[in-house]
Amino acid sequence: MLDPISRVRRFSRAVTSQVGALDTSFLGRGRPLGAARVLNAIGHGRADVAAVRAYLGLDSGLMSRLLRGLEEEGLIVVTPDPVDARRRRAELTEAGRCEFGVYEALSNERAERLLASHSDPDVLLAAMDLIASALGRQHWLVQEMDPRDDAARYCLGEYYAELNRRFETGFEASRSRDPDAADMRRPRGAFIVALSDGLPLGCVGLKGTDHGYAEIKRLWVAPAARGLGLARRLMQAAEETARDLSIRVLRLDTNRALPEAIALYRKTGWREIDRFNDDPYPDFFFEKVL
């Protein structure tokens, strides 16, 4: 059996080489990776300097040097925040926007070449998703979102597809209650999505009702993020949102084909109750008083 530590270190060396972490001219543009990553973060809309530093995990001294270098190149301007002068904002100049565009094109080309080098790109992408989810968990963003937004619709589509694969009789969203998540928007409820660097990783819905309780619906976590505590975090966010909406009783239902979900509910204070709806798919019914 190969030594696990040696395998991890081999992986680290391979990634370091692949991303050009040691290059003095990242992607041939004349500046190292650190400066390019700062430029990239600003180009993607992260204007607050402190937020950029936290996102990239840089110490304040290095961040200041990188910003100063980009300013000297005429690629960014750094100004006091108009609302809070203690904070600073960074924006791309016209030259910075052009350089950002070049970096985006070169990075996309590199990604395309890497995928083309593998006989099964989907396998390679699945491995990347798994690693990115594990390494980036401290940067997960869990937020409310309209269920009609693209990221939410992606999560719902993946959720329905997985149920269709796992349920003995398949799954048709049109036969379940509230397939369009119309009652999962404030003030009746909410829809919550977990994002990893802008890409959706999971979701959960809080569905308002007129029966003295709300329902937890559509709990889904991407396969790459399972086993990392995201389902529990989504459920906690749903419960916190319910309290904010003055909802005190929650209910949910689930199918026996989802034993991991059943185990989570039983571990986190949900109690099993009698059937409370006529949905054709569930086998188990739970309630939690907040």
FILUMKE-211225 format. One line per 4 residues: number of its first residue (from 1); for each residue x negated, y negated, z negated of N, C-alpha, C. Coordinates in nm, 2 decimals. Layout:
# residues N
NUM	X/Y/Z/X/Y/Z/X/Y/Z  ...
END
This chain:
# residues 290
1	-0.08/0.12/0.00/0.00/0.00/0.00/-0.09/-0.13/0.00  -0.05/-0.22/0.09/-0.13/-0.34/0.10/-0.11/-0.43/-0.03  -0.21/-0.49/-0.07/-0.21/-0.58/-0.19/-0.11/-0.70/-0.16  -0.01/-0.72/-0.25/0.08/-0.83/-0.22/0.01/-0.97/-0.23
5	-0.08/-0.99/-0.32/-0.15/-1.12/-0.32/-0.23/-1.14/-0.20  -0.29/-1.04/-0.14/-0.37/-1.06/-0.02/-0.27/-1.09/0.10  -0.15/-1.04/0.10/-0.06/-1.06/0.20/-0.01/-1.21/0.19  0.02/-1.25/0.07/0.06/-1.39/0.05/-0.05/-1.49/0.10
9	-0.17/-1.46/0.06/-0.28/-1.55/0.10/-0.31/-1.55/0.25  -0.29/-1.43/0.31/-0.30/-1.42/0.46/-0.19/-1.51/0.52  -0.07/-1.50/0.47/0.04/-1.59/0.52/0.00/-1.74/0.51  -0.05/-1.77/0.39/-0.08/-1.92/0.37/-0.19/-1.96/0.47
13	-0.29/-1.88/0.50/-0.39/-1.92/0.59/-0.33/-1.93/0.73  -0.24/-1.84/0.77/-0.19/-1.84/0.90/-0.10/-1.97/0.92  -0.02/-2.01/0.82/0.06/-2.12/0.83/-0.02/-2.25/0.83  -0.13/-2.25/0.75/-0.22/-2.37/0.75/-0.27/-2.39/0.88
17	-0.32/-2.29/0.95/-0.37/-2.30/1.08/-0.27/-2.34/1.18  -0.15/-2.28/1.18/-0.05/-2.30/1.27/0.00/-2.44/1.27  0.02/-2.50/1.15/0.08/-2.63/1.14/-0.03/-2.74/1.16  -0.15/-2.71/1.16/-0.26/-2.81/1.18/-0.28/-2.89/1.05
21	-0.27/-2.82/0.94/-0.28/-2.89/0.81/-0.42/-2.95/0.79  -0.52/-2.89/0.86/-0.66/-2.94/0.84/-0.71/-3.02/0.96  -0.62/-3.04/1.06/-0.67/-3.12/1.17/-0.68/-3.27/1.13  -0.78/-3.33/1.18/-0.79/-3.48/1.16/-0.71/-3.55/1.26
25	-0.66/-3.48/1.37/-0.58/-3.55/1.47/-0.46/-3.45/1.50  -0.36/-3.46/1.41/-0.24/-3.37/1.42/-0.17/-3.39/1.56  -0.16/-3.28/1.63/-0.09/-3.28/1.76/-0.16/-3.38/1.86  -0.29/-3.41/1.83/-0.37/-3.49/1.92/-0.34/-3.63/1.92
29	-0.27/-3.68/1.82/-0.23/-3.82/1.81/-0.32/-3.91/1.73  -0.43/-3.86/1.68/-0.53/-3.95/1.62/-0.51/-3.98/1.47  -0.42/-3.90/1.41/-0.41/-3.92/1.26/-0.37/-3.78/1.20  -0.41/-3.76/1.08/-0.39/-3.63/1.01/-0.24/-3.60/0.99
33	-0.21/-3.48/0.94/-0.08/-3.43/0.92/0.00/-3.52/0.82  -0.07/-3.56/0.71/0.00/-3.64/0.61/0.06/-3.77/0.66  -0.02/-3.84/0.74/0.04/-3.97/0.80/0.15/-3.94/0.90  0.14/-3.83/0.97/0.24/-3.79/1.07/0.37/-3.75/1.00
37	0.36/-3.69/0.88/0.48/-3.65/0.81/0.55/-3.77/0.75  0.47/-3.87/0.70/0.53/-3.99/0.65/0.61/-4.06/0.76  0.54/-4.07/0.88/0.61/-4.14/0.99/0.73/-4.06/1.03  0.73/-3.93/1.02/0.84/-3.85/1.06/0.96/-3.87/0.96
41	0.93/-3.87/0.83/1.03/-3.89/0.73/1.10/-4.03/0.75  1.02/-4.13/0.77/1.08/-4.26/0.80/1.16/-4.27/0.92  1.11/-4.20/1.03/1.19/-4.19/1.15/1.32/-4.12/1.14  1.33/-4.03/1.05/1.45/-3.96/1.03/1.54/-4.03/0.92
45	1.52/-4.15/0.89/1.61/-4.23/0.81/1.58/-4.25/0.67  1.47/-4.19/0.62/1.43/-4.21/0.48/1.35/-4.34/0.46  1.43/-4.45/0.43/1.36/-4.58/0.42/1.30/-4.61/0.29  1.36/-4.56/0.18/1.31/-4.59/0.05/1.18/-4.52/0.02
49	1.08/-4.60/-0.01/0.94/-4.54/-0.02/0.93/-4.43/-0.13  1.00/-4.46/-0.24/0.99/-4.36/-0.35/1.06/-4.23/-0.31  1.17/-4.24/-0.23/1.24/-4.12/-0.18/1.15/-4.04/-0.09  1.08/-4.11/0.00/0.99/-4.05/0.09/0.88/-3.97/0.02
53	0.82/-4.04/-0.08/0.71/-3.98/-0.16/0.76/-3.85/-0.23  0.89/-3.86/-0.29/0.94/-3.74/-0.36/0.97/-3.63/-0.26  1.02/-3.67/-0.15/1.06/-3.57/-0.04/0.93/-3.49/0.00  0.82/-3.56/0.02/0.70/-3.50/0.07/0.61/-3.45/-0.04
57	0.64/-3.48/-0.17/0.57/-3.43/-0.28/0.43/-3.49/-0.29  0.42/-3.62/-0.26/0.29/-3.69/-0.26/0.27/-3.77/-0.39  0.14/-3.79/-0.43/0.12/-3.87/-0.55/0.12/-4.02/-0.50  0.14/-4.11/-0.59/0.16/-4.25/-0.55/0.03/-4.31/-0.48
61	-0.09/-4.27/-0.52/-0.21/-4.32/-0.46/-0.22/-4.28/-0.31  -0.20/-4.15/-0.28/-0.20/-4.10/-0.15/-0.09/-4.17/-0.06  0.03/-4.18/-0.12/0.14/-4.24/-0.05/0.10/-4.38/-0.01  0.04/-4.46/-0.10/0.00/-4.60/-0.07/-0.10/-4.60/0.04
65	-0.20/-4.51/0.04/-0.30/-4.51/0.15/-0.24/-4.48/0.28  -0.15/-4.38/0.28/-0.09/-4.34/0.41/0.00/-4.45/0.47  0.08/-4.52/0.38/0.16/-4.63/0.42/0.07/-4.75/0.48  -0.04/-4.77/0.41/-0.12/-4.88/0.45/-0.19/-4.85/0.59
69	-0.22/-4.73/0.61/-0.28/-4.69/0.74/-0.18/-4.70/0.85  -0.05/-4.66/0.82/0.05/-4.68/0.93/0.08/-4.82/0.95  0.08/-4.91/0.85/0.10/-5.05/0.87/-0.01/-5.11/0.95  -0.13/-5.07/0.92/-0.25/-5.13/1.00/-0.24/-5.09/1.14
73	-0.18/-4.97/1.17/-0.16/-4.93/1.31/-0.05/-5.00/1.38  0.03/-5.08/1.30/0.15/-5.15/1.35/0.27/-5.06/1.38  0.27/-4.94/1.31/0.38/-4.84/1.33/0.49/-4.86/1.23  0.47/-4.92/1.12/0.58/-4.94/1.02/0.56/-5.08/0.95
77	0.67/-5.13/0.89/0.66/-5.25/0.81/0.72/-5.21/0.67  0.66/-5.25/0.57/0.71/-5.22/0.43/0.75/-5.35/0.37  0.87/-5.36/0.32/0.93/-5.48/0.26/1.00/-5.45/0.13  1.01/-5.55/0.04/1.09/-5.52/-0.09/1.23/-5.49/-0.05
81	1.29/-5.40/-0.13/1.43/-5.37/-0.12/1.52/-5.50/-0.15  1.61/-5.53/-0.06/1.69/-5.66/-0.08/1.78/-5.65/-0.20  1.81/-5.53/-0.25/1.90/-5.52/-0.37/1.81/-5.51/-0.50  1.70/-5.43/-0.49/1.62/-5.41/-0.61/1.47/-5.44/-0.56
85	1.42/-5.55/-0.60/1.29/-5.59/-0.55/1.17/-5.50/-0.61  1.21/-5.42/-0.71/1.11/-5.33/-0.76/1.08/-5.21/-0.67  1.17/-5.19/-0.58/1.16/-5.08/-0.48/1.11/-5.14/-0.35  1.06/-5.05/-0.27/1.01/-5.09/-0.14/1.08/-5.00/-0.03
89	1.09/-5.06/0.09/1.15/-4.99/0.20/1.06/-5.00/0.32  1.05/-4.89/0.39/0.97/-4.87/0.51/1.05/-4.85/0.63  1.02/-4.92/0.74/1.09/-4.91/0.86/0.99/-4.90/0.98  1.03/-4.83/1.08/0.95/-4.82/1.20/0.95/-4.94/1.28
93	0.84/-4.99/1.34/0.84/-5.09/1.44/0.87/-5.03/1.57  0.88/-5.11/1.67/0.91/-5.06/1.81/0.80/-4.96/1.85  0.67/-4.99/1.81/0.56/-4.90/1.84/0.58/-4.77/1.76  0.62/-4.79/1.64/0.64/-4.67/1.55/0.75/-4.58/1.60
97	0.86/-4.64/1.66/0.97/-4.56/1.72/0.92/-4.48/1.84  0.83/-4.54/1.92/0.78/-4.47/2.03/0.69/-4.36/1.99  0.60/-4.38/1.88/0.52/-4.27/1.83/0.60/-4.16/1.77  0.70/-4.20/1.70/0.79/-4.10/1.64/0.85/-4.01/1.75
101	0.89/-4.07/1.86/0.95/-3.99/1.97/0.85/-3.90/2.03  0.72/-3.94/2.04/0.62/-3.86/2.10/0.60/-3.74/2.00  0.59/-3.76/1.87/0.57/-3.65/1.78/0.69/-3.55/1.79  0.81/-3.60/1.80/0.92/-3.52/1.81/0.91/-3.42/1.93
105	0.88/-3.48/2.04/0.86/-3.40/2.17/0.75/-3.30/2.15  0.64/-3.34/2.10/0.53/-3.24/2.09/0.56/-3.13/1.99  0.63/-3.17/1.88/0.67/-3.07/1.78/0.77/-2.97/1.83  0.86/-3.02/1.91/0.96/-2.93/1.97/0.89/-2.83/2.07
109	0.79/-2.89/2.15/0.72/-2.80/2.24/0.64/-2.69/2.17  0.58/-2.73/2.06/0.51/-2.63/1.98/0.60/-2.52/1.92  0.72/-2.56/1.88/0.81/-2.47/1.83/0.86/-2.37/1.94  0.89/-2.43/2.05/0.93/-2.34/2.17/0.82/-2.24/2.20
113	0.70/-2.28/2.20/0.59/-2.19/2.24/0.58/-2.08/2.13  0.59/-2.11/2.01/0.58/-2.01/1.90/0.69/-1.91/1.91  0.82/-1.96/1.94/0.93/-1.86/1.96/0.91/-1.77/2.08  0.86/-1.83/2.19/0.84/-1.76/2.31/0.73/-1.65/2.30
117	0.64/-1.67/2.19/0.53/-1.57/2.18/0.58/-1.44/2.11  0.70/-1.44/2.06/0.75/-1.32/1.99/0.85/-1.25/2.08  0.85/-1.11/2.08/0.94/-1.04/2.17/1.08/-1.05/2.12  1.10/-1.08/1.99/1.24/-1.09/1.94/1.24/-1.22/1.85
121	1.27/-1.34/1.92/1.27/-1.46/1.85/1.36/-1.47/1.73  1.48/-1.40/1.74/1.57/-1.40/1.63/1.51/-1.34/1.50  1.43/-1.24/1.51/1.37/-1.18/1.40/1.27/-1.28/1.34  1.19/-1.35/1.42/1.10/-1.44/1.38/1.17/-1.56/1.30
125	1.28/-1.61/1.36/1.36/-1.71/1.30/1.42/-1.67/1.17  1.47/-1.55/1.16/1.52/-1.50/1.03/1.41/-1.50/0.92  1.29/-1.46/0.96/1.18/-1.46/0.86/1.15/-1.60/0.82  1.15/-1.69/0.91/1.12/-1.83/0.88/1.23/-1.89/0.79
129	1.36/-1.86/0.82/1.47/-1.91/0.74/1.45/-1.86/0.59  1.42/-1.73/0.58/1.40/-1.67/0.45/1.29/-1.75/0.37  1.18/-1.77/0.43/1.07/-1.84/0.36/1.10/-1.98/0.34  1.16/-2.05/0.43/1.19/-2.19/0.41/1.29/-2.21/0.30
133	1.38/-2.12/0.29/1.48/-2.13/0.18/1.42/-2.11/0.04  1.33/-2.01/0.04/1.26/-1.98/-0.09/1.17/-2.10/-0.13  1.09/-2.15/-0.04/0.99/-2.25/-0.07/1.06/-2.39/-0.09  1.17/-2.41/-0.02/1.23/-2.54/-0.03/1.35/-2.56/-0.12
137	1.36/-2.46/-0.21/1.48/-2.46/-0.30/1.49/-2.59/-0.39  1.37/-2.64/-0.42/1.38/-2.76/-0.51/1.43/-2.88/-0.44  1.44/-2.88/-0.30/1.49/-2.99/-0.22/1.63/-2.96/-0.17  1.70/-2.85/-0.21/1.83/-2.83/-0.17/1.92/-2.95/-0.21
141	2.01/-2.99/-0.12/2.11/-3.09/-0.15/2.24/-3.03/-0.15  2.32/-3.04/-0.26/2.45/-2.99/-0.27/2.54/-3.11/-0.27  2.63/-3.13/-0.17/2.71/-3.25/-0.16/2.85/-3.22/-0.11  2.94/-3.31/-0.14/3.08/-3.30/-0.08/3.07/-3.34/0.07
145	3.16/-3.28/0.14/3.16/-3.30/0.29/3.30/-3.27/0.34  3.34/-3.35/0.44/3.47/-3.32/0.51/3.46/-3.18/0.57  3.55/-3.09/0.55/3.54/-2.96/0.61/3.55/-2.96/0.76  3.58/-3.08/0.82/3.58/-3.09/0.97/3.44/-3.13/1.02
149	3.35/-3.16/0.93/3.21/-3.20/0.98/3.14/-3.08/1.04  3.04/-3.10/1.12/2.98/-3.00/1.19/2.91/-2.89/1.10  2.84/-2.94/0.99/2.78/-2.85/0.90/2.88/-2.77/0.83  2.99/-2.83/0.79/3.09/-2.75/0.72/3.16/-2.65/0.81
153	3.18/-2.69/0.93/3.24/-2.59/1.03/3.15/-2.48/1.06  3.02/-2.51/1.06/2.92/-2.40/1.08/2.93/-2.30/0.97  2.93/-2.35/0.85/2.94/-2.26/0.73/3.07/-2.18/0.73  3.18/-2.24/0.77/3.31/-2.17/0.77/3.31/-2.06/0.88
157	3.25/-2.10/0.99/3.24/-2.00/1.10/3.16/-1.88/1.06  3.05/-1.90/1.00/2.96/-1.79/0.95/3.03/-1.71/0.84  3.11/-1.78/0.76/3.18/-1.71/0.65/3.29/-1.61/0.71  3.37/-1.67/0.81/3.47/-1.59/0.87/3.41/-1.47/0.94
161	3.30/-1.49/1.01/3.23/-1.38/1.09/3.18/-1.27/1.00  3.13/-1.31/0.88/3.08/-1.21/0.79/3.19/-1.13/0.73  3.30/-1.20/0.69/3.42/-1.12/0.64/3.47/-1.03/0.74  3.47/-1.07/0.87/3.52/-0.98/0.98/3.43/-0.86/0.99
165	3.30/-0.87/0.96/3.21/-0.76/0.97/3.23/-0.66/0.85  3.25/-0.72/0.73/3.25/-0.65/0.61/3.38/-0.59/0.57  3.49/-0.65/0.60/3.62/-0.60/0.56/3.66/-0.47/0.64  3.72/-0.38/0.58/3.75/-0.25/0.65/3.85/-0.28/0.77
169	3.94/-0.37/0.75/4.04/-0.40/0.85/4.00/-0.53/0.93  3.88/-0.58/0.92/3.84/-0.70/0.99/3.90/-0.82/0.92  3.88/-0.94/0.97/3.93/-1.06/0.91/3.98/-1.16/1.02  4.10/-1.21/1.00/4.15/-1.32/1.09/4.18/-1.44/1.01
173	4.10/-1.55/1.03/4.12/-1.67/0.95/4.26/-1.72/0.95  4.33/-1.70/1.07/4.47/-1.75/1.08/4.56/-1.69/0.99  4.53/-1.57/0.94/4.62/-1.50/0.84/4.60/-1.53/0.70  4.48/-1.60/0.67/4.46/-1.64/0.53/4.52/-1.77/0.51
177	4.53/-1.81/0.38/4.60/-1.94/0.35/4.51/-2.06/0.37  4.56/-2.16/0.43/4.48/-2.28/0.45/4.36/-2.26/0.54  4.37/-2.20/0.66/4.25/-2.16/0.73/4.17/-2.29/0.78  4.24/-2.40/0.79/4.17/-2.52/0.83/4.12/-2.61/0.72
181	4.13/-2.56/0.59/4.08/-2.63/0.47/4.14/-2.76/0.46  4.26/-2.78/0.50/4.33/-2.91/0.49/4.34/-2.96/0.34  4.36/-2.87/0.25/4.37/-2.90/0.11/4.24/-2.91/0.03  4.13/-2.90/0.11/4.00/-2.91/0.05/3.93/-3.04/0.07
185	4.01/-3.15/0.06/3.97/-3.28/0.07/4.03/-3.37/-0.04  3.95/-3.46/-0.09/4.01/-3.55/-0.20/4.13/-3.63/-0.15  4.23/-3.65/-0.23/4.23/-3.63/-0.38/4.28/-3.50/-0.42  4.32/-3.41/-0.33/4.37/-3.28/-0.37/4.26/-3.18/-0.41
189	4.15/-3.19/-0.34/4.04/-3.09/-0.36/3.91/-3.14/-0.30  3.82/-3.05/-0.26/3.69/-3.10/-0.21/3.63/-2.98/-0.14  3.54/-3.01/-0.05/3.46/-2.91/0.02/3.31/-2.94/0.00  3.23/-2.84/-0.05/3.10/-2.87/-0.09/3.00/-2.78/0.00
193	2.90/-2.85/0.05/2.80/-2.78/0.13/2.66/-2.80/0.08  2.58/-2.69/0.08/2.44/-2.69/0.04/2.36/-2.71/0.17  2.26/-2.80/0.17/2.18/-2.83/0.28/2.03/-2.81/0.24  1.96/-2.76/0.34/1.81/-2.75/0.32/1.75/-2.83/0.43
197	1.69/-2.94/0.40/1.63/-3.03/0.50/1.72/-3.06/0.61  1.85/-3.08/0.58/1.95/-3.11/0.68/2.02/-3.00/0.74  1.98/-2.87/0.72/2.04/-2.75/0.78/2.13/-2.69/0.67  2.25/-2.65/0.71/2.35/-2.59/0.61/2.30/-2.45/0.57
201	2.31/-2.43/0.43/2.28/-2.30/0.37/2.39/-2.23/0.30  2.50/-2.30/0.27/2.61/-2.24/0.20/2.72/-2.34/0.18  2.84/-2.29/0.13/2.95/-2.38/0.11/3.04/-2.32/0.00  3.13/-2.40/-0.04/3.24/-2.35/-0.13/3.35/-2.46/-0.12
205	3.48/-2.41/-0.13/3.59/-2.51/-0.13/3.67/-2.51/-0.26  3.72/-2.63/-0.29/3.81/-2.64/-0.40/3.94/-2.69/-0.34  4.04/-2.60/-0.35/4.17/-2.62/-0.28/4.27/-2.66/-0.38  4.32/-2.78/-0.36/4.43/-2.83/-0.45/4.56/-2.76/-0.42
209	4.64/-2.74/-0.52/4.77/-2.68/-0.51/4.87/-2.76/-0.59  5.00/-2.72/-0.58/5.11/-2.78/-0.66/5.16/-2.69/-0.76  5.07/-2.59/-0.80/5.12/-2.49/-0.90/5.05/-2.50/-1.03  4.99/-2.61/-1.06/4.93/-2.62/-1.19/4.78/-2.57/-1.20
213	4.73/-2.53/-1.09/4.59/-2.49/-1.08/4.53/-2.52/-0.94  4.40/-2.51/-0.93/4.34/-2.52/-0.80/4.27/-2.39/-0.77  4.23/-2.37/-0.65/4.17/-2.24/-0.61/4.03/-2.27/-0.56  3.94/-2.18/-0.59/3.81/-2.17/-0.53/3.82/-2.09/-0.40
217	3.77/-2.14/-0.29/3.78/-2.07/-0.16/3.65/-2.08/-0.09  3.63/-1.99/0.01/3.53/-2.00/0.11/3.38/-2.01/0.05  3.36/-1.93/-0.06/3.22/-1.93/-0.11/3.13/-1.85/-0.01  3.03/-1.91/0.04/2.94/-1.84/0.13/2.80/-1.89/0.12
221	2.70/-1.80/0.12/2.56/-1.84/0.12/2.49/-1.77/0.24  2.41/-1.84/0.31/2.34/-1.78/0.42/2.25/-1.67/0.37  2.24/-1.56/0.45/2.16/-1.44/0.41/2.02/-1.48/0.37  1.96/-1.58/0.43/1.82/-1.62/0.40/1.81/-1.69/0.26
225	1.92/-1.73/0.20/1.92/-1.80/0.07/1.97/-1.72/-0.04  2.01/-1.59/-0.01/2.07/-1.51/-0.12/1.96/-1.46/-0.22  2.01/-1.45/-0.34/1.91/-1.41/-0.45/1.84/-1.52/-0.51  1.87/-1.64/-0.47/1.79/-1.76/-0.52/1.88/-1.85/-0.61
229	2.00/-1.80/-0.64/2.08/-1.88/-0.73/2.17/-1.98/-0.67  2.18/-1.98/-0.54/2.26/-2.09/-0.47/2.41/-2.07/-0.49  2.46/-1.94/-0.49/2.60/-1.92/-0.51/2.65/-1.97/-0.65  2.57/-1.95/-0.75/2.60/-2.00/-0.88/2.60/-2.15/-0.88
233	2.50/-2.21/-0.81/2.49/-2.36/-0.81/2.61/-2.42/-0.74  2.66/-2.35/-0.63/2.78/-2.40/-0.56/2.90/-2.39/-0.65  2.91/-2.28/-0.72/3.03/-2.26/-0.81/3.03/-2.37/-0.92  2.91/-2.40/-0.97/2.90/-2.50/-1.08/2.94/-2.64/-1.02
237	2.90/-2.67/-0.90/2.94/-2.79/-0.84/3.09/-2.80/-0.82  3.15/-2.69/-0.78/3.29/-2.69/-0.76/3.37/-2.71/-0.89  3.31/-2.65/-1.00/3.38/-2.67/-1.13/3.36/-2.81/-1.18  3.24/-2.87/-1.16/3.22/-3.01/-1.20/3.32/-3.10/-1.12
241	3.34/-3.07/-0.99/3.43/-3.15/-0.91/3.57/-3.14/-0.96  3.61/-3.02/-1.00/3.74/-2.99/-1.05/3.76/-3.08/-1.18  3.67/-3.08/-1.27/3.68/-3.16/-1.39/3.69/-3.31/-1.35  3.62/-3.36/-1.25/3.63/-3.49/-1.21/3.77/-3.53/-1.15
245	3.83/-3.43/-1.10/3.97/-3.45/-1.04/4.08/-3.41/-1.15  4.03/-3.39/-1.27/4.12/-3.36/-1.38/4.20/-3.23/-1.36  4.13/-3.14/-1.29/4.18/-3.00/-1.28/4.13/-2.92/-1.39  4.21/-2.85/-1.46/4.17/-2.77/-1.58/4.18/-2.62/-1.56
249	4.25/-2.58/-1.46/4.27/-2.43/-1.44/4.23/-2.40/-1.29  4.14/-2.30/-1.28/4.09/-2.26/-1.15/4.13/-2.11/-1.13  4.16/-2.08/-1.00/4.19/-1.94/-0.97/4.11/-1.91/-0.84  4.09/-1.78/-0.82/4.03/-1.73/-0.69/4.07/-1.59/-0.67
253	4.05/-1.55/-0.54/4.08/-1.41/-0.51/3.96/-1.36/-0.42  3.94/-1.23/-0.42/3.83/-1.18/-0.34/3.86/-1.03/-0.30  3.78/-0.98/-0.21/3.80/-0.85/-0.16/3.69/-0.75/-0.22  3.73/-0.62/-0.23/3.64/-0.53/-0.29/3.51/-0.51/-0.20
257	3.51/-0.55/-0.08/3.39/-0.54/0.01/3.29/-0.65/-0.03  3.31/-0.73/-0.13/3.22/-0.84/-0.17/3.18/-0.81/-0.32  3.11/-0.70/-0.35/3.08/-0.67/-0.49/2.99/-0.78/-0.55  2.90/-0.84/-0.48/2.81/-0.94/-0.53/2.89/-1.06/-0.58
261	3.00/-1.10/-0.51/3.08/-1.21/-0.55/3.16/-1.17/-0.68  3.21/-1.05/-0.68/3.29/-1.01/-0.80/3.20/-1.01/-0.92  3.07/-0.96/-0.91/2.98/-0.96/-1.02/2.95/-1.10/-1.07  2.93/-1.20/-0.97/2.91/-1.33/-1.01/3.02/-1.39/-1.09
265	3.14/-1.37/-1.05/3.26/-1.42/-1.12/3.26/-1.37/-1.26  3.24/-1.24/-1.28/3.25/-1.18/-1.41/3.14/-1.22/-1.50  3.02/-1.26/-1.44/2.91/-1.31/-1.53/2.93/-1.45/-1.57  3.01/-1.53/-1.50/3.02/-1.67/-1.52/3.15/-1.72/-1.59
269	3.21/-1.63/-1.66/3.33/-1.67/-1.74/3.46/-1.66/-1.67  3.47/-1.60/-1.56/3.60/-1.58/-1.50/3.67/-1.45/-1.55  3.80/-1.45/-1.57/3.87/-1.33/-1.62/3.96/-1.28/-1.51  3.97/-1.15/-1.50/4.06/-1.09/-1.40/4.21/-1.11/-1.44
273	4.29/-1.14/-1.35/4.44/-1.16/-1.37/4.52/-1.09/-1.27  4.65/-1.09/-1.28/4.74/-1.03/-1.18/4.74/-1.11/-1.05  4.78/-1.04/-0.95/4.79/-1.11/-0.82/4.88/-1.23/-0.83  4.83/-1.34/-0.77/4.91/-1.47/-0.77/4.94/-1.52/-0.64
277	4.91/-1.45/-0.53/4.95/-1.50/-0.39/4.98/-1.38/-0.31  5.02/-1.41/-0.18/5.06/-1.30/-0.09/4.96/-1.29/0.03  4.84/-1.34/0.00/4.73/-1.33/0.10/4.70/-1.18/0.13  4.69/-1.14/0.26/4.68/-0.99/0.28/4.54/-0.93/0.25
281	4.44/-1.01/0.23/4.31/-0.96/0.22/4.25/-0.93/0.08  4.29/-1.01/-0.03/4.22/-0.99/-0.16/4.27/-0.86/-0.23  4.17/-0.81/-0.31/4.20/-0.70/-0.40/4.19/-0.74/-0.55  4.11/-0.84/-0.57/4.09/-0.89/-0.71/4.13/-1.03/-0.72
285	4.17/-1.07/-0.85/4.22/-1.21/-0.87/4.16/-1.25/-1.01  4.11/-1.38/-1.01/4.05/-1.43/-1.13/4.10/-1.56/-1.16  4.07/-1.60/-1.29/4.11/-1.73/-1.34/4.01/-1.78/-1.44  3.99/-1.91/-1.44/3.89/-1.97/-1.53/3.95/-2.11/-1.58
289	3.96/-2.12/-1.71/4.01/-2.25/-1.77/3.88/-2.33/-1.81  3.88/-2.45/-1.76/3.77/-2.54/-1.78/3.77/-2.61/-1.91
END
